[in-house]
Amino acid sequence: MTGGPVAAIAELFGTAAARDYLGEPVTVAAHMLQTGALAQAAGAPPALVAAALLHDIGHLPLPVRAKEHEERGAAWLATWFPAPVTEPVRLHVAAKRYLCAADPGYFARLSDASVHTLALQGGPLTREQAREFAALPYAADAVAVRRWDDQAKDPRAVTPDFCHFCGVLEGLLS
Ligand code: FE
């Protein structure tokens, strides 16, 4: 594989850090690949497939300083990718907090690990915060990523290789 951002991302997916996803039965890499595959299966446009695939890249070692993984991931990706890719990544944790407020059945379907992190992430949004979130550009895309994210923790799922998505990513580079 040649250089460039897609090769750099492929390398990150192969790092030891991508093998550990605290409290979940899949690796971070498998989790992201499954999220991307679910987006693709749902017929999402390329930028949203990329956002789904890359939403947790901030859990991997990036040369970016930011406290939250969604901010690290979005900031690093913004070097190469446009807002339709980076914004759903940046908002995917807020989308979880939003769904806890807006969708009555959502909280009950969260994994134990995700319930644990919800508290650390600030808990459900208030009614007012939920209204503000829903009005943000890319809020709907972030919610879509979040729903695939929550389903992408299946240790038995058939998971595509990273380069299944290489063409999609190359086509989005800005
Ligand atoms: Fe995730």
Backbone and ligand atoms as CSV (ligand in chain L), in Angstrom:
chain,resi,resn,atom,element,x,y,z
A,1,MET,N,N,0.853,-1.204,0.000
A,1,MET,CA,C,0.000,0.000,0.000
A,1,MET,C,C,0.886,1.251,0.000
A,2,THR,N,N,0.482,2.263,-0.714
A,2,THR,CA,C,1.260,3.500,-0.779
A,2,THR,C,C,0.958,4.374,0.436
A,3,GLY,N,N,1.577,5.554,0.477
A,3,GLY,CA,C,1.384,6.450,1.623
A,3,GLY,C,C,0.058,7.167,1.546
A,4,GLY,N,N,-0.031,8.300,2.279
A,4,GLY,CA,C,-1.262,9.075,2.267
A,4,GLY,C,C,-2.155,8.719,3.428
A,5,PRO,N,N,-3.195,9.532,3.604
A,5,PRO,CA,C,-4.064,9.375,4.775
A,5,PRO,C,C,-4.775,8.028,4.863
A,6,VAL,N,N,-5.190,7.469,3.719
A,6,VAL,CA,C,-5.920,6.197,3.798
A,6,VAL,C,C,-4.991,5.095,4.306
A,7,ALA,N,N,-3.729,5.125,3.862
A,7,ALA,CA,C,-2.747,4.166,4.373
A,7,ALA,C,C,-2.503,4.395,5.866
A,8,ALA,N,N,-2.450,5.651,6.270
A,8,ALA,CA,C,-2.230,5.965,7.691
A,8,ALA,C,C,-3.389,5.438,8.539
A,9,ILE,N,N,-4.594,5.577,8.030
A,9,ILE,CA,C,-5.772,5.088,8.766
A,9,ILE,C,C,-5.766,3.552,8.803
A,10,ALA,N,N,-5.420,2.947,7.681
A,10,ALA,CA,C,-5.337,1.478,7.637
A,10,ALA,C,C,-4.344,0.986,8.688
A,11,GLU,N,N,-3.230,1.691,8.806
A,11,GLU,CA,C,-2.207,1.311,9.779
A,11,GLU,C,C,-2.750,1.432,11.204
A,12,LEU,N,N,-3.480,2.506,11.469
A,12,LEU,CA,C,-4.081,2.685,12.803
A,12,LEU,C,C,-5.028,1.538,13.139
A,13,PHE,N,N,-5.800,1.109,12.153
A,13,PHE,CA,C,-6.736,-0.004,12.382
A,13,PHE,C,C,-5.986,-1.288,12.738
A,14,GLY,N,N,-4.714,-1.366,12.329
A,14,GLY,CA,C,-3.926,-2.561,12.606
A,14,GLY,C,C,-3.110,-2.480,13.886
A,15,THR,N,N,-3.138,-1.359,14.586
A,15,THR,CA,C,-2.308,-1.207,15.791
A,15,THR,C,C,-2.858,-2.011,16.959
A,16,ALA,N,N,-2.006,-2.235,17.925
A,16,ALA,CA,C,-2.411,-2.958,19.133
A,16,ALA,C,C,-3.566,-2.242,19.822
A,17,ALA,N,N,-3.548,-0.917,19.771
A,17,ALA,CA,C,-4.605,-0.147,20.441
A,17,ALA,C,C,-5.976,-0.485,19.866
A,18,ALA,N,N,-6.008,-0.871,18.591
A,18,ALA,CA,C,-7.287,-1.183,17.943
A,18,ALA,C,C,-7.846,-2.512,18.423
A,19,ARG,N,N,-7.055,-3.250,19.202
A,19,ARG,CA,C,-7.505,-4.560,19.683
A,19,ARG,C,C,-8.288,-4.481,20.986
A,20,ASP,N,N,-8.202,-3.327,21.650
A,20,ASP,CA,C,-8.825,-3.214,22.964
A,20,ASP,C,C,-10.020,-2.261,22.911
A,21,TYR,N,N,-11.196,-2.762,23.271
A,21,TYR,CA,C,-12.372,-1.889,23.313
A,21,TYR,C,C,-13.049,-2.200,24.631
A,22,LEU,N,N,-12.743,-1.395,25.594
A,22,LEU,CA,C,-13.077,-1.662,26.987
A,22,LEU,C,C,-14.527,-2.103,27.184
A,23,GLY,N,N,-14.673,-3.306,27.701
A,23,GLY,CA,C,-15.995,-3.770,28.095
A,23,GLY,C,C,-16.861,-4.304,26.965
A,24,GLU,N,N,-16.370,-4.272,25.717
A,24,GLU,CA,C,-17.177,-4.766,24.606
A,24,GLU,C,C,-16.535,-6.054,24.057
A,25,PRO,N,N,-17.361,-6.941,23.481
A,25,PRO,CA,C,-16.842,-8.241,23.017
A,25,PRO,C,C,-16.171,-8.199,21.654
A,26,VAL,N,N,-15.931,-7.016,21.096
A,26,VAL,CA,C,-15.231,-6.889,19.804
A,26,VAL,C,C,-14.074,-5.899,19.973
A,27,THR,N,N,-13.112,-5.948,19.053
A,27,THR,CA,C,-12.033,-4.960,19.083
A,27,THR,C,C,-12.566,-3.617,18.577
A,28,VAL,N,N,-11.829,-2.543,18.847
A,28,VAL,CA,C,-12.222,-1.231,18.315
A,28,VAL,C,C,-12.249,-1.286,16.787
A,29,ALA,N,N,-11.235,-1.947,16.216
A,29,ALA,CA,C,-11.166,-2.029,14.750
A,29,ALA,C,C,-12.381,-2.780,14.195
A,30,ALA,N,N,-12.692,-3.949,14.759
A,30,ALA,CA,C,-13.845,-4.717,14.275
A,30,ALA,C,C,-15.132,-3.922,14.479
A,31,HIS,N,N,-15.214,-3.231,15.600
A,31,HIS,CA,C,-16.395,-2.406,15.883
A,31,HIS,C,C,-16.588,-1.333,14.808
A,32,MET,N,N,-15.516,-0.651,14.445
A,32,MET,CA,C,-15.631,0.403,13.426
A,32,MET,C,C,-15.932,-0.187,12.051
A,33,LEU,N,N,-15.291,-1.310,11.720
A,33,LEU,CA,C,-15.560,-1.961,10.426
A,33,LEU,C,C,-17.022,-2.404,10.350
A,34,GLN,N,N,-17.537,-2.931,11.440
A,34,GLN,CA,C,-18.956,-3.333,11.465
A,34,GLN,C,C,-19.877,-2.119,11.333
A,35,THR,N,N,-19.502,-1.019,11.969
A,35,THR,CA,C,-20.329,0.198,11.887
A,35,THR,C,C,-20.374,0.697,10.445
A,36,GLY,N,N,-19.217,0.709,9.789
A,36,GLY,CA,C,-19.155,1.116,8.383
A,36,GLY,C,C,-19.971,0.192,7.492
A,37,ALA,N,N,-19.890,-1.109,7.763
A,37,ALA,CA,C,-20.629,-2.089,6.957
A,37,ALA,C,C,-22.141,-1.918,7.135
A,38,LEU,N,N,-22.575,-1.620,8.356
A,38,LEU,CA,C,-24.011,-1.395,8.594
A,38,LEU,C,C,-24.490,-0.153,7.848
A,39,ALA,N,N,-23.665,0.907,7.837
A,39,ALA,CA,C,-24.017,2.126,7.103
A,39,ALA,C,C,-24.155,1.816,5.615
A,40,GLN,N,N,-23.214,1.050,5.110
A,40,GLN,CA,C,-23.235,0.691,3.701
A,40,GLN,C,C,-24.467,-0.157,3.372
A,41,ALA,N,N,-24.756,-1.120,4.239
A,41,ALA,CA,C,-25.914,-1.991,4.023
A,41,ALA,C,C,-27.213,-1.192,4.046
A,42,ALA,N,N,-27.217,-0.084,4.793
A,42,ALA,CA,C,-28.407,0.763,4.873
A,42,ALA,C,C,-28.510,1.719,3.693
A,43,GLY,N,N,-27.516,1.694,2.799
A,43,GLY,CA,C,-27.549,2.564,1.627
A,43,GLY,C,C,-27.119,3.991,1.906
A,44,ALA,N,N,-26.345,4.194,2.961
A,44,ALA,CA,C,-25.874,5.550,3.300
A,44,ALA,C,C,-24.929,6.067,2.220
A,45,PRO,N,N,-24.899,7.395,2.001
A,45,PRO,CA,C,-23.962,7.973,1.032
A,45,PRO,C,C,-22.510,7.815,1.528
A,46,PRO,N,N,-21.542,7.933,0.608
A,46,PRO,CA,C,-20.139,7.661,0.961
A,46,PRO,C,C,-19.631,8.407,2.205
A,47,ALA,N,N,-19.944,9.689,2.343
A,47,ALA,CA,C,-19.424,10.456,3.483
A,47,ALA,C,C,-19.946,9.892,4.801
A,48,LEU,N,N,-21.179,9.413,4.784
A,48,LEU,CA,C,-21.763,8.876,6.019
A,48,LEU,C,C,-21.211,7.471,6.310
A,49,VAL,N,N,-20.936,6.713,5.259
A,49,VAL,CA,C,-20.266,5.420,5.448
A,49,VAL,C,C,-18.890,5.663,6.082
A,50,ALA,N,N,-18.179,6.671,5.578
A,50,ALA,CA,C,-16.843,6.988,6.118
A,50,ALA,C,C,-16.948,7.442,7.571
A,51,ALA,N,N,-17.942,8.275,7.878
A,51,ALA,CA,C,-18.126,8.738,9.258
A,51,ALA,C,C,-18.383,7.548,10.181
A,52,ALA,N,N,-19.222,6.615,9.730
A,52,ALA,CA,C,-19.520,5.431,10.535
A,52,ALA,C,C,-18.255,4.601,10.746
A,53,LEU,N,N,-17.525,4.394,9.669
A,53,LEU,CA,C,-16.296,3.597,9.736
A,53,LEU,C,C,-15.270,4.211,10.687
A,54,LEU,N,N,-15.202,5.535,10.705
A,54,LEU,CA,C,-14.113,6.228,11.410
A,54,LEU,C,C,-14.549,6.843,12.740
A,55,HIS,N,N,-15.791,6.586,13.179
A,55,HIS,CA,C,-16.327,7.368,14.307
A,55,HIS,C,C,-15.532,7.227,15.600
A,56,ASP,N,N,-14.896,6.077,15.817
A,56,ASP,CA,C,-14.141,5.866,17.066
A,56,ASP,C,C,-12.633,5.950,16.878
A,57,ILE,N,N,-12.199,6.553,15.777
A,57,ILE,CA,C,-10.752,6.600,15.511
A,57,ILE,C,C,-10.026,7.381,16.612
A,58,GLY,N,N,-10.752,8.242,17.302
A,58,GLY,CA,C,-10.165,8.989,18.420
A,58,GLY,C,C,-9.793,8.114,19.606
A,59,HIS,N,N,-10.227,6.845,19.603
A,59,HIS,CA,C,-9.785,5.905,20.642
A,59,HIS,C,C,-8.382,5.385,20.336
A,60,LEU,N,N,-7.906,5.590,19.101
A,60,LEU,CA,C,-6.581,5.112,18.695
A,60,LEU,C,C,-5.574,6.253,18.868
A,61,PRO,N,N,-4.284,5.920,18.929
A,61,PRO,CA,C,-3.288,6.967,19.202
A,61,PRO,C,C,-3.136,7.941,18.035
A,62,LEU,N,N,-3.657,9.146,18.204
A,62,LEU,CA,C,-3.576,10.191,17.176
A,62,LEU,C,C,-2.712,11.336,17.707
A,63,PRO,N,N,-2.037,12.048,16.806
A,63,PRO,CA,C,-1.209,13.179,17.236
A,63,PRO,C,C,-2.050,14.446,17.433
A,64,VAL,N,N,-3.105,14.321,18.222
A,64,VAL,CA,C,-4.013,15.451,18.461
A,64,VAL,C,C,-4.298,15.500,19.947
A,65,ARG,N,N,-4.269,16.700,20.500
A,65,ARG,CA,C,-4.596,16.840,21.907
A,65,ARG,C,C,-6.015,17.369,22.060
A,66,ALA,N,N,-6.854,16.549,22.619
A,66,ALA,CA,C,-8.220,16.966,22.968
A,66,ALA,C,C,-8.671,15.962,24.001
A,67,LYS,N,N,-9.525,16.391,24.897
A,67,LYS,CA,C,-9.891,15.534,26.015
A,67,LYS,C,C,-10.772,14.361,25.567
A,68,GLU,N,N,-11.737,14.625,24.707
A,68,GLU,CA,C,-12.736,13.604,24.356
A,68,GLU,C,C,-12.370,12.920,23.041
A,69,HIS,N,N,-12.660,11.609,22.948
A,69,HIS,CA,C,-12.241,10.872,21.757
A,69,HIS,C,C,-12.936,11.362,20.501
A,70,GLU,N,N,-14.193,11.847,20.637
A,70,GLU,CA,C,-14.900,12.310,19.438
A,70,GLU,C,C,-14.275,13.599,18.895
A,71,GLU,N,N,-13.745,14.435,19.797
A,71,GLU,CA,C,-13.077,15.672,19.362
A,71,GLU,C,C,-11.720,15.360,18.731
A,72,ARG,N,N,-10.991,14.428,19.339
A,72,ARG,CA,C,-9.691,14.033,18.770
A,72,ARG,C,C,-9.873,13.464,17.370
A,73,GLY,N,N,-10.831,12.553,17.231
A,73,GLY,CA,C,-11.057,11.909,15.938
A,73,GLY,C,C,-11.448,12.922,14.880
A,74,ALA,N,N,-12.402,13.780,15.203
A,74,ALA,CA,C,-12.884,14.758,14.216
A,74,ALA,C,C,-11.778,15.730,13.831
A,75,ALA,N,N,-11.000,16.178,14.811
A,75,ALA,CA,C,-9.923,17.146,14.525
A,75,ALA,C,C,-8.872,16.525,13.615
A,76,TRP,N,N,-8.522,15.282,13.878
A,76,TRP,CA,C,-7.497,14.616,13.055
A,76,TRP,C,C,-8.025,14.370,11.640
A,77,LEU,N,N,-9.249,13.891,11.547
A,77,LEU,CA,C,-9.834,13.598,10.236
A,77,LEU,C,C,-10.018,14.857,9.399
A,78,ALA,N,N,-10.214,16.011,10.060
A,78,ALA,CA,C,-10.468,17.262,9.337
A,78,ALA,C,C,-9.270,17.692,8.498
A,79,THR,N,N,-8.106,17.111,8.752
A,79,THR,CA,C,-6.939,17.387,7.915
A,79,THR,C,C,-7.206,16.958,6.473
A,80,TRP,N,N,-8.028,15.929,6.302
A,80,TRP,CA,C,-8.237,15.372,4.952
A,80,TRP,C,C,-9.689,15.297,4.502
A,81,PHE,N,N,-10.592,15.233,5.467
A,81,PHE,CA,C,-11.974,14.955,5.090
A,81,PHE,C,C,-12.880,16.147,5.372
A,82,PRO,N,N,-13.941,16.300,4.567
A,82,PRO,CA,C,-14.871,17.417,4.729
A,82,PRO,C,C,-15.857,17.190,5.885
A,83,ALA,N,N,-16.616,18.241,6.188
A,83,ALA,CA,C,-17.550,18.233,7.322
A,83,ALA,C,C,-18.554,17.072,7.310
A,84,PRO,N,N,-19.070,16.651,6.143
A,84,PRO,CA,C,-20.024,15.518,6.185
A,84,PRO,C,C,-19.407,14.233,6.744
A,85,VAL,N,N,-18.064,14.153,6.765
A,85,VAL,CA,C,-17.392,13.019,7.413
A,85,VAL,C,C,-17.087,13.367,8.877
A,86,THR,N,N,-16.514,14.535,9.101
A,86,THR,CA,C,-15.992,14.837,10.448
A,86,THR,C,C,-17.086,15.212,11.451
A,87,GLU,N,N,-18.147,15.859,11.003
A,87,GLU,CA,C,-19.159,16.330,11.968
A,87,GLU,C,C,-19.945,15.187,12.630
A,88,PRO,N,N,-20.395,14.192,11.878
A,88,PRO,CA,C,-21.050,13.069,12.570
A,88,PRO,C,C,-20.106,12.375,13.560
A,89,VAL,N,N,-18.802,12.343,13.237
A,89,VAL,CA,C,-17.826,11.766,14.169
A,89,VAL,C,C,-17.807,12.612,15.456
A,90,ARG,N,N,-17.708,13.914,15.274
A,90,ARG,CA,C,-17.617,14.818,16.429
A,90,ARG,C,C,-18.877,14.757,17.298
A,91,LEU,N,N,-20.017,14.489,16.658
A,91,LEU,CA,C,-21.302,14.540,17.370
A,91,LEU,C,C,-21.821,13.178,17.813
A,92,HIS,N,N,-21.056,12.095,17.608
A,92,HIS,CA,C,-21.669,10.780,17.854
A,92,HIS,C,C,-21.897,10.487,19.334
A,93,VAL,N,N,-21.139,11.116,20.216
A,93,VAL,CA,C,-21.398,10.940,21.654
A,93,VAL,C,C,-22.591,11.808,22.078
A,94,ALA,N,N,-22.637,13.028,21.572
A,94,ALA,CA,C,-23.804,13.881,21.839
A,94,ALA,C,C,-25.075,13.211,21.319
A,95,ALA,N,N,-24.949,12.485,20.195
A,95,ALA,CA,C,-26.114,11.798,19.621
A,95,ALA,C,C,-26.630,10.714,20.566
A,96,LYS,N,N,-25.721,10.047,21.241
A,96,LYS,CA,C,-26.142,9.046,22.234
A,96,LYS,C,C,-26.890,9.718,23.387
A,97,ARG,N,N,-26.350,10.834,23.864
A,97,ARG,CA,C,-26.998,11.563,24.966
A,97,ARG,C,C,-28.352,12.107,24.503
A,98,TYR,N,N,-28.409,12.499,23.223
A,98,TYR,CA,C,-29.662,12.975,22.632
A,98,TYR,C,C,-30.698,11.853,22.581
A,99,LEU,N,N,-30.278,10.694,22.081
A,99,LEU,CA,C,-31.222,9.577,21.929
A,99,LEU,C,C,-31.752,9.114,23.284
A,100,CYS,N,N,-30.922,9.195,24.320
A,100,CYS,CA,C,-31.390,8.830,25.666
A,100,CYS,C,C,-32.525,9.749,26.106
A,101,ALA,N,N,-32.497,10.987,25.611
A,101,ALA,CA,C,-33.546,11.951,25.968
A,101,ALA,C,C,-34.746,11.846,25.027
A,102,ALA,N,N,-34.497,11.551,23.743
A,102,ALA,CA,C,-35.539,11.691,22.724
A,102,ALA,C,C,-36.246,10.379,22.374
A,103,ASP,N,N,-35.585,9.254,22.619
A,103,ASP,CA,C,-36.150,7.959,22.219
A,103,ASP,C,C,-36.314,7.107,23.478
A,104,PRO,N,N,-37.555,6.941,23.944
A,104,PRO,CA,C,-37.809,6.263,25.221
A,104,PRO,C,C,-37.218,4.852,25.309
A,105,GLY,N,N,-37.169,4.122,24.190
A,105,GLY,CA,C,-36.663,2.755,24.244
A,105,GLY,C,C,-35.153,2.655,24.113
A,106,TYR,N,N,-34.508,3.773,23.818
A,106,TYR,CA,C,-33.086,3.729,23.460
A,106,TYR,C,C,-32.187,3.295,24.615
A,107,PHE,N,N,-32.376,3.896,25.758
A,107,PHE,CA,C,-31.502,3.623,26.902
A,107,PHE,C,C,-31.513,2.137,27.245
A,108,ALA,N,N,-32.687,1.527,27.202
A,108,ALA,CA,C,-32.832,0.114,27.572
A,108,ALA,C,C,-32.032,-0.805,26.651
A,109,ARG,N,N,-31.717,-0.313,25.438
A,109,ARG,CA,C,-31.001,-1.162,24.481
A,109,ARG,C,C,-29.481,-0.954,24.519
A,110,LEU,N,N,-29.004,-0.010,25.326
A,110,LEU,CA,C,-27.554,0.232,25.397
A,110,LEU,C,C,-26.837,-0.947,26.057
A,111,SER,N,N,-25.610,-1.214,25.614
A,111,SER,CA,C,-24.796,-2.248,26.267
A,111,SER,C,C,-24.385,-1.742,27.657
A,112,ASP,N,N,-23.984,-2.683,28.531
A,112,ASP,CA,C,-23.554,-2.298,29.881
A,112,ASP,C,C,-22.418,-1.281,29.832
A,113,ALA,N,N,-21.442,-1.526,28.942
A,113,ALA,CA,C,-20.296,-0.617,28.842
A,113,ALA,C,C,-20.756,0.771,28.406
A,114,SER,N,N,-21.751,0.796,27.526
A,114,SER,CA,C,-22.235,2.075,27.006
A,114,SER,C,C,-23.047,2.831,28.063
A,115,VAL,N,N,-23.727,2.093,28.923
A,115,VAL,CA,C,-24.434,2.729,30.040
A,115,VAL,C,C,-23.411,3.337,30.998
A,116,HIS,N,N,-22.335,2.590,31.239
A,116,HIS,CA,C,-21.279,3.081,32.129
A,116,HIS,C,C,-20.675,4.374,31.587
A,117,THR,N,N,-20.329,4.400,30.281
A,117,THR,CA,C,-19.699,5.604,29.728
A,117,THR,C,C,-20.695,6.754,29.630
A,118,LEU,N,N,-21.976,6.446,29.509
A,118,LEU,CA,C,-22.979,7.525,29.430
A,118,LEU,C,C,-22.855,8.472,30.627
A,119,ALA,N,N,-22.687,7.906,31.809
A,119,ALA,CA,C,-22.558,8.729,33.011
A,119,ALA,C,C,-21.333,9.637,32.901
A,120,LEU,N,N,-20.212,9.055,32.411
A,120,LEU,CA,C,-18.974,9.832,32.270
A,120,LEU,C,C,-19.123,10.908,31.195
A,121,GLN,N,N,-20.012,10.658,30.239
A,121,GLN,CA,C,-20.195,11.588,29.112
A,121,GLN,C,C,-21.199,12.695,29.445
A,122,GLY,N,N,-21.776,12.637,30.631
A,122,GLY,CA,C,-22.672,13.713,31.049
A,122,GLY,C,C,-24.132,13.310,31.149
A,123,GLY,N,N,-24.439,12.040,30.883
A,123,GLY,CA,C,-25.819,11.565,31.002
A,123,GLY,C,C,-26.700,12.054,29.868
A,124,PRO,N,N,-27.989,11.725,29.912
A,124,PRO,CA,C,-28.910,12.163,28.855
A,124,PRO,C,C,-28.952,13.686,28.746
A,125,LEU,N,N,-29.176,14.213,27.544
A,125,LEU,CA,C,-29.373,15.650,27.372
A,125,LEU,C,C,-30.678,16.055,28.045
A,126,THR,N,N,-30.735,17.293,28.488
A,126,THR,CA,C,-32.005,17.842,28.965
A,126,THR,C,C,-32.895,18.094,27.747
A,127,ARG,N,N,-34.163,18.367,28.004
A,127,ARG,CA,C,-35.101,18.634,26.915
A,127,ARG,C,C,-34.611,19.804,26.041
A,128,GLU,N,N,-34.119,20.852,26.721
A,128,GLU,CA,C,-33.624,22.035,26.022
A,128,GLU,C,C,-32.364,21.699,25.193
A,129,GLN,N,N,-31.437,20.974,25.812
A,129,GLN,CA,C,-30.215,20.572,25.096
A,129,GLN,C,C,-30.546,19.676,23.904
A,130,ALA,N,N,-31.551,18.821,24.075
A,130,ALA,CA,C,-31.947,17.920,22.991
A,130,ALA,C,C,-32.478,18.727,21.808
A,131,ARG,N,N,-33.242,19.783,22.106
A,131,ARG,CA,C,-33.755,20.644,21.035
A,131,ARG,C,C,-32.598,21.312,20.299
A,132,GLU,N,N,-31.619,21.798,21.057
A,132,GLU,CA,C,-30.454,22.453,20.448
A,132,GLU,C,C,-29.664,21.455,19.581
A,133,PHE,N,N,-29.495,20.261,20.110
A,133,PHE,CA,C,-28.748,19.250,19.349
A,133,PHE,C,C,-29.445,18.956,18.024
A,134,ALA,N,N,-30.746,18.751,18.078
A,134,ALA,CA,C,-31.493,18.368,16.878
A,134,ALA,C,C,-31.424,19.438,15.789
A,135,ALA,N,N,-31.152,20.678,16.186
A,135,ALA,CA,C,-31.091,21.779,15.223
A,135,ALA,C,C,-29.703,21.919,14.594
A,136,LEU,N,N,-28.718,21.189,15.083
A,136,LEU,CA,C,-27.362,21.304,14.544
A,136,LEU,C,C,-27.280,20.687,13.154
A,137,PRO,N,N,-26.444,21.287,12.269
A,137,PRO,CA,C,-26.186,20.608,11.011
A,137,PRO,C,C,-25.540,19.246,11.310
A,138,TYR,N,N,-25.912,18.239,10.598
A,138,TYR,CA,C,-25.363,16.884,10.752
A,138,TYR,C,C,-25.879,16.135,11.981
A,139,ALA,N,N,-26.854,16.706,12.701
A,139,ALA,CA,C,-27.412,15.991,13.857
A,139,ALA,C,C,-28.030,14.668,13.409
A,140,ALA,N,N,-28.783,14.696,12.319
A,140,ALA,CA,C,-29.446,13.465,11.854
A,140,ALA,C,C,-28.409,12.421,11.432
A,141,ASP,N,N,-27.320,12.891,10.793
A,141,ASP,CA,C,-26.264,11.953,10.395
A,141,ASP,C,C,-25.579,11.360,11.628
A,142,ALA,N,N,-25.370,12.183,12.634
A,142,ALA,CA,C,-24.737,11.694,13.863
A,142,ALA,C,C,-25.628,10.659,14.554
A,143,VAL,N,N,-26.926,10.874,14.526
A,143,VAL,CA,C,-27.873,9.916,15.115
A,143,VAL,C,C,-27.835,8.604,14.329
A,144,ALA,N,N,-27.755,8.709,13.011
A,144,ALA,CA,C,-27.668,7.492,12.188
A,144,ALA,C,C,-26.399,6.716,12.522
A,145,VAL,N,N,-25.276,7.421,12.613
A,145,VAL,CA,C,-24.006,6.759,12.984
A,145,VAL,C,C,-24.164,6.076,14.340
A,146,ARG,N,N,-24.790,6.779,15.260
A,146,ARG,CA,C,-24.956,6.247,16.613
A,146,ARG,C,C,-25.747,4.940,16.630
A,147,ARG,N,N,-26.785,4.875,15.821
A,147,ARG,CA,C,-27.613,3.661,15.814
A,147,ARG,C,C,-26.840,2.483,15.222
A,148,TRP,N,N,-26.037,2.735,14.180
A,148,TRP,CA,C,-25.192,1.647,13.647
A,148,TRP,C,C,-24.119,1.288,14.668
A,149,ASP,N,N,-23.535,2.301,15.282
A,149,ASP,CA,C,-22.527,2.131,16.335
A,149,ASP,C,C,-23.037,1.142,17.402
A,150,ASP,N,N,-24.240,1.359,17.871
A,150,ASP,CA,C,-24.789,0.527,18.948
A,150,ASP,C,C,-25.009,-0.927,18.520
A,151,GLN,N,N,-25.219,-1.133,17.215
A,151,GLN,CA,C,-25.440,-2.505,16.720
A,151,GLN,C,C,-24.134,-3.221,16.374
A,152,ALA,N,N,-23.044,-2.471,16.326
A,152,ALA,CA,C,-21.794,-2.993,15.758
A,152,ALA,C,C,-20.883,-3.573,16.842
A,153,LYS,N,N,-21.432,-4.428,17.670
A,153,LYS,CA,C,-20.666,-5.007,18.780
A,153,LYS,C,C,-20.878,-6.516,18.809
A,154,ASP,N,N,-20.983,-7.102,17.619
A,154,ASP,CA,C,-21.316,-8.518,17.497
A,154,ASP,C,C,-20.053,-9.333,17.210
A,155,PRO,N,N,-19.600,-10.122,18.176
A,155,PRO,CA,C,-18.364,-10.884,17.952
A,155,PRO,C,C,-18.497,-11.928,16.839
A,156,ARG,N,N,-19.724,-12.252,16.431
A,156,ARG,CA,C,-19.916,-13.274,15.394
A,156,ARG,C,C,-20.213,-12.671,14.018
A,157,ALA,N,N,-20.305,-11.337,13.943
A,157,ALA,CA,C,-20.636,-10.715,12.658
A,157,ALA,C,C,-19.514,-10.917,11.644
A,158,VAL,N,N,-19.879,-11.076,10.379
A,158,VAL,CA,C,-18.884,-11.115,9.314
A,158,VAL,C,C,-18.431,-9.673,9.091
A,159,THR,N,N,-17.144,-9.439,9.297
A,159,THR,CA,C,-16.609,-8.077,9.280
A,159,THR,C,C,-15.715,-7.895,8.061
A,160,PRO,N,N,-15.971,-6.858,7.236
A,160,PRO,CA,C,-15.124,-6.664,6.054
A,160,PRO,C,C,-13.705,-6.235,6.445
A,161,ASP,N,N,-12.749,-6.461,5.539
A,161,ASP,CA,C,-11.392,-5.938,5.722
A,161,ASP,C,C,-11.425,-4.420,5.604
A,162,PHE,N,N,-10.392,-3.774,6.166
A,162,PHE,CA,C,-10.344,-2.320,6.076
A,162,PHE,C,C,-10.432,-1.846,4.629
A,163,CYS,N,N,-9.700,-2.504,3.735
A,163,CYS,CA,C,-9.645,-1.974,2.364
A,163,CYS,C,C,-10.903,-2.214,1.535
A,164,HIS,N,N,-11.873,-2.896,2.133
A,164,HIS,CA,C,-13.205,-2.894,1.550
A,164,HIS,C,C,-13.676,-1.442,1.399
A,165,PHE,N,N,-13.188,-0.560,2.291
A,165,PHE,CA,C,-13.622,0.839,2.316
A,165,PHE,C,C,-12.596,1.802,1.704
A,166,CYS,N,N,-11.465,1.269,1.223
A,166,CYS,CA,C,-10.393,2.164,0.748
A,166,CYS,C,C,-10.869,3.083,-0.390
A,167,GLY,N,N,-11.623,2.541,-1.327
A,167,GLY,CA,C,-12.095,3.347,-2.455
A,167,GLY,C,C,-13.027,4.455,-1.998
A,168,VAL,N,N,-13.926,4.126,-1.063
A,168,VAL,CA,C,-14.853,5.136,-0.515
A,168,VAL,C,C,-14.048,6.274,0.111
A,169,LEU,N,N,-13.042,5.925,0.907
A,169,LEU,CA,C,-12.238,6.949,1.592
A,169,LEU,C,C,-11.443,7.791,0.593
A,170,GLU,N,N,-10.805,7.135,-0.360
A,170,GLU,CA,C,-10.009,7.871,-1.365
A,170,GLU,C,C,-10.891,8.893,-2.098
A,171,GLY,N,N,-12.131,8.506,-2.368
A,171,GLY,CA,C,-13.031,9.378,-3.103
A,171,GLY,C,C,-13.492,10.599,-2.324
A,172,LEU,N,N,-13.251,10.604,-1.016
A,172,LEU,CA,C,-13.736,11.703,-0.162
A,172,LEU,C,C,-12.638,12.673,0.237
A,173,LEU,N,N,-11.381,12.357,-0.059
A,173,LEU,CA,C,-10.266,13.195,0.376
A,173,LEU,C,C,-10.400,14.592,-0.195
A,174,SER,N,N,-10.199,15.585,0.662
A,174,SER,CA,C,-10.346,16.977,0.188
A,174,SER,C,C,-8.979,17.626,-0.017
L,1,FE,FE,FE,-18.499,3.337,18.672
